Amino acid sequence: MPQELNPDAQKVCDLIVASGRPPIETLDPPAARQAYLASRAVLQPDPEPVAEVAALAAAGPAGPIPLRLYRGQDCATGRPQPALIFLHGGGWVIGDLESHDQVCRALANAASCLVIAVDYRLAPEHKFPAAAEDAIAALQWIATNAARLGIDASRLAVGGDSAGGNLAAVASIDARDRGGPPIRLQLLVYPVADMSLDWPSAQRHAQQLPLTLVAMDWFIAHYLRGPADKADWRASPLRAANLKGLPPALIVTAGFDPLCDEGQAYAQALSAAGVPVEHEPFPGQIHGFLSMGRIVADSRRLIEMAGLRLNRAFAGT
């Protein structure tokens, strides 16, 4: 693996240091959420225009789950269209519909599909398994209500980055276990696959901005109820008893990410279980680069790659 950080990623790290932003683990969750949102203007490109944006709400286990539907510029109306259910990153503690608005718009355009973003409950106000339960409920509700939403229920994908990748993997396992809905693709971008953090990359990149090992511990401590939850497959999908029969997956990893090895291990475990997997490493990249497109050119490359792979999945190839 190359030992050289991508120059764009280095710029992001330099900006974080120069900003004097306090480490996330020194903040309380409300302050961390504000800091995360404030970074959008610096790191994200301008939001792309899309054909439609609509607010929805899914029935959830603790009340309505806010959703936001995006229709890509070339996504047709008048007949059911494929849809990506997207779960945002942020360590189950930060992030929301706004933090990933730009990413969802770009994906909707790149794949010429509908994207439905899920505003699941956040920790520590709502501990594990609240986020997982909301992800599962949102997927089920969208599939059940597909016809009135203009969605083709036979052409669904789930995806997300970081904690959102974790939740997308969990929702995929649950959908298999309950017999549906059918999912064409899991789009897992530097996902959290194993809460133990017991992987070489976690130590190798323990100090690597923007996600240090101490910060990852902070997220996990806020999300989980206790250490025993780490063994639950809804927290650590890599620990699921059976990975057979899951949807095809595109798994993206970043070489300078503490989570790199567990993402790669999940790709290998899925493949060993007979699941079609494409693992796309970005060797010089850092955690979070998907939403850093104002500075990191690889963000656009990833969006385009995801769009092509979604198109193939929706076409049944």
N, C-alpha and C positions, 0 to 999 in steps of 0.2 A: 504494500500500500504506500503511495507517495507520502512523503513526510512534509510536503509543502502546502501551505494554506493557499487557497485560491486568492488572487489579489483583490477581487471584489469582497470576498469574505473578510479579508484583512482590513479593508476600509471600514466595514461595519464594526468590527471589533475596536478599531481605533476611535471611531465615533462614539462608541459606548463609553470608552475610557475618558475621552475628552469631555463628554457631557457631564461627567461627575455624577451620573445617575447611581443612586445607592443600590447595592446588590439586592435582588428581590427577596432574599431570605431575611433581610433586615426590615422589610416592610410588612404591614398587616395586609390582609387580602384586599380591602377596599382601595388602599393606596397603590397596591401592586396592579390592580385593574386600571386605575387611572394612568399609571406610568406606561402600561402596555398600550392603551389606546393612544396616548400622546406620541408614541413612537411611529404611528402610522404615517404622519405627514413627512417624516424623514425617510422612512424605509420603503413605503409602498408607492407604486406609480399611481397616476390619476385613475380613478375608477372608469372602466370602459362603459359606454352606453350599451344597454341591452334592449330587447324589444318590449319587455314587460318586467315589472317588479310588483309583487303582491304579498300582502301580509296574510298569513293563515294561522290556524291553531289546531294542534292535534290533541285528542283526548289522551291524557297521561295518568299515571298512577297517583299523582298528587295534585291533579288539576291540569288545566290547559298548558300545552307546551307550545310556545311561540315558534312559528316557522316563517321563512321568507322564501318565496318562489321567484326564480329568475328564469326568463325565457331568452335564450340566445338569439342573436340578431338573425340567424338563418334558420331558426327553429320554427317550423310551420305551425299554423293554427288550423283549426277545422277538423283535425284528426288526431288521435292519441299519439303522444310523443314520448320518447325515452326520457328517463329522469335519473339523475345522480342525487342521492340523499347525502348531504355533506355535513360532517361533524367537525367543528372547529377545534384547533389546538389551544393550549393554554394550561396544561397541567391539571385539568378538572377544576381549577381555581379561578383563572382569569380567561378573558376572551368572551366574545358574544357575537351577535349577528353583525355588529358594526366592524369588529376587528378583522373579520374575514369577508367583508362585503366585496372588496376589490378582487380577491381570489375567486369567489363564487361567480362574479360577473365574467371574469376571464375564462373560467372553465366552461361556463354556459356558452360563450361564444366559440371557444376552441373546439368544443364537441358538438355544437349546433343542437343542444338539447336543453331540457329543463334542469335546473339545479334547485334543490330545496334544502336550505340551511336550517339546522335544528338548534334552537336555543335551549339546550338541556340545563337542568339544575346544576349549580356550582357548589363546590365545597369551600370552606368548612361548614357553611350554613346547611348544606345537604350532603351528608357523608355517603360514601360507597354503601350500597350499589345504586344510589339515586341516578347518577349520570348514565350508567349502563341501562337502568330500567327505562329512562326517558328515550334513549337511543333506540331501544327495542320497540317501545310503544310507538314512537314516531314512524319507524319503518312499517310497522303493522298497520297503523292508521292510514298512511299514505297509500299503501297497497290496497286496502279495503275501499278507500275513497278515490281510487285512481280515475275511474270513469268520469266523475264530475269535475275532477281537477284537470282533465285533458291529458292524462298520463296513460301510457301503455304499460299495464301492470306486468306484462311479460318481458319488459325491457327496463329493468331496474338495476342500478349499481349503487353501492355504498362506498363512501370514501371519507378521508379525513387526514389531518396532519397531527403528528405527535399524540397527545391524549385523544384527539379525534380519530386518529388511525387505530388506536387501541379500541375505542368504542365501535368503530366500523367493523373491526375483526370480531368483537364480541357479538354484535348484532347479526353478523353472518353465521356464527356458530348457532345462535339461538334460532335463526330462521331455518337452518338445516334441521335442528332438533324438533321443531314444531311443524315441519312439513311445509314451510313456505313463509313468506313469498319467495319465489325463485329470484335469484340474484345473478346477474350476468358477469359482474366484476367487483372485486374488492380493490379499491385504490388506497393503498396504505403508504403514506408519506412519513418517513422516519418514525414509525409507530413505536409506542411503548408496548412491548410484548411480554416482559417479565419484570415484575415489581421488585425482585430481589436485587437488581442492579449488580449481580454477581457475574460480570462479564469483563474481559480485559479492557475493552474500550472505555468502560466507566472509570477505570483508573488511569488509562492512558490519556484521556482527555478530561480529567477531573477538574482542571482549571480553565478549560476552554470556554470562552464567551461564545454565545450568550447564555448557554445552559451549562452551568457547572454542576458537579456532583452534589455539592451542598444545596444548590437550588433545587435539584431533582428530589433530594431528601425532603426539602421543605414542601414541595408539591405533594409528595406521597403522604407525608405526615398529616397534611390538611385533608386529604381525600379519604384515606383508609381509616377504618374504625380502630384498627390495631394490627400488629404484625401477622396475626393469623389470616387476615384478608389477602395477604400476598399470594397465598396458595390457591385462592379461588380463581377459576378460569375467567370469571367476569372481570377480574382485575388483571390477571396474567394469562392471556389467551394461549401463550406458548405451553402452559401447563394443562390445557384441556386434555381429557383422557383420550379423545379421539378426534383427529383432524381430517378424517376421510370424508369425502363427499361435500367438501366446502366449495364455494365458487372460485373460479380462476382469480388470480391475484396479480396485480402489479405492485411490487414493493420497492420503494425508493429509500436508499440510505445515504447518509452524509458521512464522509470519511473522518471528519474532525468532530464527531458527535459522540457524547458518552453512550448514546443509545444505538450506535452503529452495529455492534456485534449482535445484540438481541434481535434487531430487525433482520439481519442476515440469517440468524438462527431460525427465525420464524419462517423465512422463505425456504430454508432447507427442510424444515419439519413439514411444511405443507407439501413440498415436492416429494418427500419420502412417503407421504400419505397418499400420493397419487393425484394431488391437486395441480393443475397447470399453473405454473408460477413464472413470472418474469421479474428478475431482480435487477434493478437499475441503480448501480452505485454512482454517486457523485463524489469521487475520492477527495477532492480538495475543499469540500463544502462543510458548512457549519449547520447546526440545528436551527431550524426556522427559516431557511433561505427561501422557501416557497413564497413567503409574504414580504420579501425584501427586494422586490423587482425594480425599485427606483435605483438601486445600487448594484444588485447582484444579477448579472445577465443570465445565469443559470436558472433563475426563477422562470423566465420566459421559456427557456428550453424545456423545463419540466412541465409547464402549462401545455405547451404544444405536444409533448410526448403523451401526456395524460389525455389530451383531446383525441389524438390518433388512436390510442388504445381503447378509449371509451367507444369511439366510432366502430371499431372492429367488434367489440363486445356486443354493442347494440345491433350490429348487422349479423351476429351469430357466427363470427369467424375468430 
